[in-house]
Amino acid sequence: MLATDYGSIDWSGLPLAVAIYGVVDIEGLVMRLQLIKSHKPPEA
């Protein structure tokens, strides 16, 4: 929902996403979103 075509996060949509999904821990959500976006699988 917050992903852009360039592989980043559209932070301007965060308040809407939080309201739609009823998120209480916003800091936890942001931390997890950053972790997901920065993850790189190990090389074989």
C-alpha positions in Angstrom: 0.0 0.0 0.0 2.9 2.4 0.7 5.3 1.1 -1.9 6.3 3.3 -4.8 7.3 2.2 -8.3 10.9 3.1 -7.4 11.2 0.6 -4.5 10.8 3.1 -1.7 8.1 3.9 0.8 5.6 6.7 0.3 5.6 8.1 3.8 2.8 10.6 3.0 0.4 7.7 2.9 1.3 6.5 6.4 -1.5 8.3 8.3 -4.1 6.8 6.0 -2.7 3.3 6.3 -2.5 3.6 10.1 -6.2 4.7 10.2 -7.4 2.0 7.8 -5.7 -0.9 9.5 -6.1 0.4 13.1 -2.4 0.4 13.9 -1.6 1.4 17.4 2.2 1.0 17.5 3.3 3.3 14.7 7.0 3.2 15.6 6.9 -0.6 15.4 5.2 -0.4 12.0 7.8 2.1 10.6 10.6 -0.1 12.0 9.2 -3.2 10.3 8.6 -1.4 7.0 12.2 -0.2 6.9 13.4 -3.7 7.7 11.4 -5.2 4.9 12.5 -2.6 2.4 16.2 -2.9 3.3 16.3 -6.7 3.4 18.7 -8.4 0.9 18.7 -12.2 0.7 22.0 -13.9 1.2 24.0 -14.6 -1.9 24.4 -18.3 -2.9 
